[in-house]
Amino acid sequence: MKYLEYTPLDQINNFLSHVNLGERTIKGCLEAYSCKHTGTDKKLSFSLENEILGHLGKSSDTDSSSPVEYLFSRSSRKTLIYLLLTLYHMYPDYDFSAVRAHEFFTEESWDSFKQIFDVYMFEASKEWLEENEGAPLLEVLFKALDEVVKLAECEIYCYSPEPEADPFLEKGAIWSYHFFFYNRKLKRVVSFRFSCLSNLVSEGFYGDESSLEEDVEIFDGMDI
């Protein structure tokens, strides 16, 4: 895996590095990677493949709709390993278990991604229009992603681990999303993670993060 620099992503990354909304801050980051293996990747890929196959050998789950069944396909295992390798490059000090990781990835469509983006990034999108003339944030994002990974040919995955198993989750997070746009033909993947953080926690106004429950409930009640 190799980190790829793309100018179309830079403007969005600069904007999403810190969108201050008063008591809350929106943060986001886009990263592009080539899926061509380096020497280290080959070794890790082999290790992850063995971990998955070992798990399948012990599993008695034959339900075709089960998460385990997904791993019997070599193509699916390869996709999962590419996504895991991307995570390893983004967070090299964390041990991502291949056996558990498949439980955290769900395949999405552009429409389902758009629904989530429209709801949770609504205020950030308004800030974008105030700071940048021209197209809305989602439209600029679409064009940037399309230039890098050709969205029509992409598989879209949402990574949603349990909070205690998420190395990307920052202190004071009210909500967080992490999507991967994977083009099998181009052997290229773009990671897009965006989150909302409470400024009250980061500034020490909340002594206990359980005080965030009211903020979380506001978003939980939204129909997306």
N, C-alpha and C positions, 0 to 999 in steps of 0.2 A: 504494500500500500504506500502511496506517495501523496503527500499533500499538494494540491494544485491551486495555484493562484489565478483567480479570475476577477478582472476589473468589474464586471456587472454585479458581483456580490459585495464589493467594497462599499459602495454608497449605502446599501441597506445595513451592512454591518456597522458602519460608522454611526448611523442613526440609532440602531437598536442597542448600541453599547450601553446607553443609559438614557431612558425616557422617563424623566421625573414627572410624576402626576400628583405631587403633594405628599399624601400619606403613603403612596405606593410608587414603585418604580417598575417599569417594563424593561426587560433585557432580552436580547436575542442574539443568535450567532449562526451564520451559515459557513459551512466548511465543505470543500470539495476534495475528493480523493480518487486516485486511480486505483483500480483493483488488481493491478499487476503486482505479483508477489516479489518482495525482496527476499534476501536470504533468511532473515529473521521471520518473515511472514510464512515462508514455506514450512519452517519447523513448527511454528505455532499452529498453522493450519492443519498439519499432520496430527498434532496433539489433540486439537479440538475434534477432528474427524474420529480419532480413536475413542475419545471420551463419549461422543454421541453413539458410535457403534457399540461400545461396551454397554451403554445404558439400554440400547435397543435389544441387545442380547439377553438382558435381565428382565425386560418388560414383558408382561403377559397381556398387555392392552392391545386388543385387535379391533377396537371400535374405529371405524373409518372416519368418524368425525372427531376423534380425540386428538389432542396436540401431539401425542407420541406418534400417531400414524403419519403425521406430516413429515416426520424425520426419516421415514422409510424411503422417500424419494431422494435420489442422489442430487437432483437439481435443487430441491428444497434445502438439503443439508449444505450445499455449496453456497446458496444465497445467505443462509444463516451465518455461515463462517465468514463471508465477506462483511456482513453487518457487524459481527463480533470483532473482526480485525479492525474495522473502522473505530469501534468503541475503544479498543486497546490503544490505538494510535492517539485518540483524543484524551484518554485517561490511562496512561501506561502503568500507573501504580496500583490499579484496581484489578482484581481477579474476577473476570466475567465467566461464570460457569456456562458452558454450552448446553448442558443438560437442562438447566433452569431457564436459560435465556429464551428458548423458543416459546415459553409460556408468556413472555412479556411482549412479544412482537405480534401485532395484529395487522393484517393487510387492509389498506384503506383505498379509497378512490379520491380523485381530486375534489369531487363534490363534498365528500365527508370532511376532507381537510379544510376546504373553503368554509364550511359551516362553523367549524371550530375556530378558525382564524377570524371570521367575521364577528363572532361573539366575544372572544377573549382579547382580540387585538383591536377592538373598536376604538378605544380611546387613543391608543398609539397611532392608529391610522389617521385620526383627526389631527394629531400633532404633526404627523408627516405632511399633511396637506398645508398646514400653516407654515411649515419650514421649507417645503419644496413645491415649486410651481409645476403644474402638469398632471401626470397620471397618479391615481390612487396607489397606496402602498401595495395592495394585493396585485394590482396589474403590473407594477414594476417587478414585484417578486416573481410573478408568473413568467415574465419575459426573461428575467435573469436565470431562472431555473431551466427554462426551455433552451436557452443558449448553451447552458453547461451540460444538461443531461437529456434534452429532447423529451419533454413531459409525455408526449403521446406514446412513447415507447417505454415509459417508466413503470416500475412497480413501486408503490408507496407503502411504507410501513410506519406504524406508530410504535414507539418503544415506551412501555409503561410499567416499569418495575415497581415493586413495593417500596415505599419511601425509605425504609431502612437499608434497602439494597440499591439505592440510586446515588452514585457518586457525584452526579451533576446537581443534585438538589442543594440549594443554598439556604443558609439560615434565614428564617423569616419568609419562606416561600408560601404564597397563598395558593398558587396553582403553577403547574409546569407541564409543558408538552415537548416531545422530542420526536421528530419525523425524519425518515430516510427516504430519499428519492433515488432509486437504483435502476440504472440502465444496463441490462444484461449484455446487450450488443456492444456498447461502448466500453464496458467494464469500468464504469464510473459511478460513484455514489456521492450524493450531497446530503450532509446532515444539517438539519435545521431545528435548533432547540430555542424555545422562548418561554419566559416565565414572568410571574408577577411577584415582587417582593415587598413586604411591609417595611416602610422606612421607620416605623415606630419601633420595630424589633431591632433593626440595625443601629438605631440611635439610642437604644436602651430604655425606651418608654415602656415596653412590655417586659416584665421579668420572666414571664412564662409564655411559651409559644402557643399554649392552649387558648390564649386570649384571642387568637386569630380565627376561632371557630365561626364567629359572626360574619367575618369577611368571606370565609370559604362558603358558608351557606348561601350567600348572595349569588355566587356563581353556580353552586350545585342546583339551585332552583331554576336556572335558565333552561329553556327548551331548545336543544340544538339537534 
